[in-house]
Amino acid sequence: MKKVLMIQPPQWYPITPHLAVPLLSAQLKRAGFSVDIIDLNVKFFNRILTSHSLACADNKAKADLLRLAKLHQNTDFEAVKNSDSYAQKASALKYLSLKKFYEEHGAEIPALIANIDEAVRTMKEAELFYMPEALPAAKHNIRLALRLASMPFAPNEIDLDNYFVNPLLNLDWKNIKAQVADRSVNMFYDYMLAYAKEFAKASYDVICLSLTDLSQLISVFTLSRFLKERTNATIILGGNYATQISKDIIQFEEIFKEYIDFVSIGNGEVALPALCKALAEGISPEKLPNAIFYSRQKGKVINTGFSCAPFSMDDLVYPDFSGYDFRDYFTPEPIFPVELSKGCYWGKCTFCDYAYGQQQYSPKAIPRIIDELRYLVDTYGASKFIFVDECIPPLFYNRLATAIIEAGLKIHFYSFARLENAFTKEVLQNLYNAGARLFLWGYECESLRVMKLMNKGIDAENRLKILTDARDVGIWNNGLFIFGYPTETLEEIRQTMDVIMHNRRVICSCTFSNFALKKHSKLVEDIGKNGVFEYAPNGEFYTVYKDKIDGIEQLQRRALRRNFQFDFLEKNAHALWSVVFSDFDHLLLYLAKYGCDYVSEYRSEHRVAPEFR
């Protein structure tokens, strides 16, 4: 029996376990493998958010600031911007980042270091977490603490919901490799080195790294390099983001010689057990689909082909969370991810790349979902859930809600949803009765003309009616908005802004983004049409292009979105939630305990600045 280790690397939200590792672990166990799992992401956040770690970071950052201040005392920073020297630019940027941070927050640092342990306890312990005056202050301190923890590695920075790399660099392999090896900017270097040494002692046959988001790239390749140097294990890279960049990663033999052995693409629930079984039985991986690897015999990287053959979701084993200590997570009770279906039942939005690497829409049977929920309730004491589907058909959702009620499951949950007319007030009431407390609705923009270009496939004129009905039954509405879609005018963007500001009761909170041309979106298939003139890569491993569109150019739409977002957050600085992505799990807990009216109307004495939202 082969021994497998499944790893969730940083950076991901340290509040909820990601579904991929527990789900794939369960499928491997069913296939006869011995599997250990570890969430290195949540352990990393626990490691850096301590008074000792922050004091060390503060000392190191201040020493760097003093050193760089002497170095740059006569620097013309405007001239540096036009310099051809990356080293000069990087040194100046690090100095300016450190200087700005300590000018703005230096007076707060001693108290922050002294109080960080209390802030972490407030996130994790119910008696503190559910104190509306304590939680905003704790979240402010944690986000500021993460800024401080990042300062020795400036300009790279970690947050609860992202990891930002040096803005001077594109995300191409040359620069990723350089950052992985550079201890001065790679905050994961020593952490991953220590764990690689520990994993080497356990003699794993296979080690799988889950790459689900751009924010994990540096940590994933840092760890994989150390594992390749110190173990004899086969290193497999998988996950949604690995699939997204699979055509680019093929270009670099070095990756397969020095960092990983295989990339598993597509539906990992099928592909990963098949690959591990082939390795265990000595079968050539060339006979499998959905695998990329270096063939020493042929002297090149082999792509065995991309297959998106559908499989029955009902055949999957329930996810296995038994290797996790839920006390590690930054929440007083865990929120369990559950997948109701594969694929998107609409799948036609022009800006979206979700369908890439996904099979056609395939839902689980409702009795199977009820059994899985009951299993998680009985096994782990679960009562809070996120349904991680991109969207759930309203009639299916209504039948599921009825089944949850009939099964007597006392749960609360949230999910993404589409603003479809089938979400009637009666359906929404049924969902509320079943435990729904929060929906993330893709409102996108106010202009009906632009909505048609997006091909959302909804009755855009009825959106506020659906949101009003949801709010009336007690469901919190978070609106998702895109600014600067191709051909969208400034006046049309202002219409969207007006709708947000004038409908604050029913649009309870917002998540803003500026239009981004994604590599695998339908818009890329029609360059020269639909307002997109041309594009250029941001680096091989970045899934968003630089673009030239008919409309507001990239930097301007970013500024528009950022300025409006800061204005919105400033106007709602005393609200409990306004909201950023890392907040939804906590928001669900508050809604389940206090209800939508209380949470919506509460105004905290603690004002949270926009940059800490």
Secondary structure, 3 states (H helix, E strand, C coil): CCEEEEEECCCCCCCCCCCHHHHHHHHHHHCCCEEEEEEHHHHHHHHHCCHHHHHHHHHHHHHHHHHHHHHCCCCCHHHHHCCCCHHHHHHHHHHHHHHHHHHHHHHHHHHHHHHHHHHHHHHHCHHHHCCCCHHHHHHHHHHHHHHHHHHHHCCCEEECCEEECCCCCCCCHHHHHHHHHCCCCCCCHHHHHHHHHHHHHCCCCEEEEECCCHHHHHHHHHHHHHHHHHCCCEEEEECHHHHHCHHHHCCCHHHHHHCCCEEECCCHHHHHHHHHHHHHHCCCHHHCCCEEEEECCCCEEEECCCCCCCCCHHHCCCCCCCCCCHHHCCCCCCCEEECCEECCCCCCCCCCCCCCCCCCCEECCHHHHHHHHHHHHHHHCCCEEEECCCCCCHHHHHHHHHHHHHCCCCCEEEEEECCCCCCCHHHHHHHHHHCEEEEEEEEECCCHHHHHHHCCCCCHHHHHHHHHHHHHHCCEEEEEEEECCCCCCHHHHHHHHHHHHHCCCCCCEEEEEECCEECCCHHHHHCCCCCEEEEECCCCCCCEEEEEECCCCHHHHHHHHHHHHHHHHHHCCCECCCCCHHHHHHHHHHHHHHCHHHHHHCECCCCCCHHHC
